[in-house]
């Protein structure tokens, strides 16, 4: 299982979840609070997950973060 942490505006959470979850079998999205999201996917889907997350972060002004809470590479 691979996990990605994303921070987006709270108003964009429903759109983000809709896009990711519409890609059947890609990933599950968990909203922790506001726009702090955890996205989990099977390891076999890691490359596709990263492509989708990167595109959505670019479109929505989101940021991928690592486990320490600091900004990660996009």
Secondary structure, DSSP 8 states (H G I E B T S, - for coil): -EEEEEE--GGGHHHHHHHHHHSTTS-EEEEEETTEEEEEE-GGGHHHHHHHHHHHHHHHT-EEE-TTSSB---
